[in-house]
Amino acid sequence: MNDGLIPKRYAKALYKLAKENGDTQEIYEQLKPISQGLKGLDDVKRVLLNPYIPNEDKGKVMLELVGAKPGSSLDKFILLVIRNNRAELLRKIALSYVNLYREEHNIAKVEITTATQLPQDKIDDIVDIVKRKLGDKATLEIVQYHDPELIGGFTVKVGDVLLDASVKNELNQMRLKLTS
């Protein structure tokens, strides 16, 4: 089976249901942490895949994780996914839903990775550059990461495009030039 197609179909169904109920944004906010890979997600995955744990208990674990209310659209959807033995696809479904929501609302996820904590004015400068490139019609969702291995500088990822202005990248480029 295609693990990419199935989560997309479930995500589309959830999005359609959420649109009918008027809670697309609420579900988006609840699924966003799962799509980004929460800490402890591996433990949750083990619970979801355990055949000895009843489906209702698996649903309760997921609801608690996302903060959904019992009886909500997301609650019913999660239970449906678990009953259909698709629990292992919940993260991919969440990722597909988040991508659908971002597409529909013209939201660009911008991942800024720096070697150390940058002052807010420097982050704002990077965000301004990205805004100019994307245009004013896109809403930016900024996510910051820190990676000491960059040594200095930063990377900016928007969708599939990566701008690497890190010292680590510069050193790698120099190494490649020297070895060729």
N, C-alpha and C positions, 0 to 999 in steps of 0.2 A: 504494500500500500504506500501511497505517497504521503509522507509525513508533512509535506508543505501544503498540499491541497486540502486535506481533512481539516486542519486547524483554520484555514481560511474560510472554509464553508461554515464551520461552527461560529467563527467570529462574525461573519456576515449575518448569520441567523440571529446572533445575540444583538448585533447592531440594529437590525431591523426591529427586533422586539423592544430594544431600548428607545428607539426613535418613536415607536408607537406609544410607549409609556412616558415619553418625555424625560428620560433619565440617562441620556447618552453621556453627558458630562460627568455625572456622579459615578457611573460605571467606569468611565475613562480614568478618573482619579483613583478609583479602587484597584483597577488592574495595572496601572502604571508601575507600581513597585514590583509586581510579579514579573512584568515584562522586562524589567531592568535586572532581575536576578537578586532577590533578597538574600541576606545572609540567613542560613538555616533552611534554605529552600531544599537542599538535599535531604534533610531530615523529613520534611513534609512530603517529599517525593516518595521516600521509603514507606511512609504511612499510607499514602495513596495507592501504592502498588502492592501493599500487603493484603493477600486474599482473606486473611482471618479477621480483618477489621471490617465491621459492617459499613455499607455504603453511607448510611445516615451519619455515622461518626466521621467518616472521611469528609462528608459535606460540611459538618460542623467545624472541622479543622480548617478547611478552605475558607469558610465564611469568616471565621475568626481572623485568619490571615489577611483577608482583604477588607475586613470591616463592614461587610454587607449585612443588612438587616434580614432576619428570618422572614420569609414570605415575599421578599423583593424579587425583581426580575433576575438579578444576578444569583440569588439563592436558588431559585428554581432551575436556572440554567446550569449552575455548577452540579446540582444533584442529577440533572439529566445527563451531563457529560460523564459523571461517575457511574451512573447506572448503565450507560452504553459502553462501559469499560474503556473509556478514553481519558482516564485520569492522568496518564503520563503525558498527554498532549496539552494539559491546562496552561502551562507556561507559553507554549507556542500559540495557543488560542488567544491568550492575553496579549501577546506581542502583535498578533494579527489585528486584534480589535483596536489596540492603541494606534497602530499604523493606519487603519481605516479612519479612525477619528481624526488623526492629524491631517490626513489627506483631505477629508471633507471640510475641515475647518482651517486649512492652509496654515498649519503649524509646522515649523521646521525645528527639529531637535538639534541643538548646537552643543557639542561636547568639547569643552575646553580643558585640556590637560596641561598642567604646569609642574615644574620641578618643585616649587615651593609655593606657599600661599602668596598670591599677588594682591596688592592693594586694589580696592574696588575701582579706582579711576583707571587703572591699567586694564582691568577686565572690561570696563565700559568702552575703552578704546578698541579692544578686540571686537566687542559686540557691534560697535559702530561700523567697523570695516565689513563685518558679515552682513549687516543690514543693507549697506550700500550695494553689496554684491547680489543679494537676494531681492532687493526692492522693498518698498514700504508695505506692500500688501501682505507679506508673510508675517505671522506672529512667531517670535522666537521663544523657544523653551530652552533655557540655558541650564546645562548640567556641568558642574566643575569636578575635576578629578585632580589628584596630586600623584605624581610619579617621579620620585627622586632619581630614577635611572635616566631621565631626560637631561640631567646635569644642569641645564639652564634653558631658557626659551620656553616655547609652548607648542602644542599641536591643537588644531581646530578641526573637528570633524562635523560635517553637515551632510547627512545622508550617506552617500557613497564617496563623497569628496573629502580628501584629507589634505590639510595644509600643515606641513611639518617644518616649523621654524625652531627646532630644538638643537641644542649643542650636540646631543647624541647623533642626530642625523647628519650634522655638518662633519663630525668626526668620521662617521661611516663613509660619507661621500669622499673625504680626503683619503681614507684608507683604500677605497676602490680605485681612485685615480693613481695612487702610488703603486698599487699592485698591478695595474694594467700597463 
